[in-house]
């Protein structure tokens, strides 16, 4: 192996899986596997001792998991961390990224994709499996959670019943001006400009539960 190759370590508590990754990369002349670990603590120790270019870590490992190991490796060394896992939930992805992982791949990745990802990670480029990238984009586009106060919900339910501001005031025993104030706050929270849109948006987001009036 020449000094021009990328030096990596691989950490996975499943021996067969780790051996499979090693076998995938064994024939790649630009990559040198300089160490293997069976848990996160071993991975951190290897990263500190060997200073590899990239650490390829499983997410769920004993002793120290992949997220904690990522945070320690990033804090203590210049090694880039690339997660290779079977888990693609929002929570898992966010934890890994927040810990400092530069990439997140799934174990169904091909050899070519893995090699390209390791090279990209070594250059400091973010690497995400397509499915992971889709989840992150979808999460970013998801509307921010909105919460109505109990009184705002009462007012909006009354609007859904077709009541005027004056009627709502009488039902809830509050001033008509107070009804208007609550509605303006609801409009702002839901980013709408009229009563009908407010009701529709609130129903779509599960903020109002309309009773079944068919019985």
C-alpha positions, 0 to 999 in steps of 0.5 A: 500500500502506498502512502497516497491511499486513504486510511480508514478504520471500520467499527461494527459489532457484527463480525460478519457484517464487518468482514463483509465491509472489509471484503468490499473494500479489500480490492480498492487500491485507493483505500487502506483499512488500518484498523477494525473495532467491535464497539464504539470505545474501541473505535475511539481508541483506534482513531486516536492512535492511528489518526485515520482519514475516515472512520466508518462506524455502525450506529448501534454498538455496545459499550459506546454507541456510534453516536457517542463514538462519533462525538468523541472522535470528532472532538479529539481527532481530525478523522471524518466519521461516516455512519454505515447502518441499517437504521434510517429514522429521523431520530437516528439521523439527527443524532448522528449529524448533531454528533458531527458525522459528515455522512450517513449511509445505509448498509444496502449501499453498493461498493462503488457508492461506498468507495465514492462516499469514503473519498468524499468524506475524506475531502470534507464533503457531506455524504447522505444516502438518497433515502436519508437525504429525502427524509431530511428534506421532508423533515425540513419542509414539514410545517412547524408544530402549532399549538392553540390555547384552550380558549383559541380552540373554543373560539375556532370550534365556534367559528366552525359551527358557523357562529358570528363573533357576537354569537361566539362572545355570548357562547363563551361569555367573553367580549366580542373584541376578545373574540377578535383578538383570539382569532387574530392570534389563531390566524397568525399561528396558522399563517392564514388570513380568514376564518374559513382557512383557519378552520380548514388548516386547524382540521388538517393539522389535527388541532380541532376535533369535530364531533360526529353530527350524523347521529 
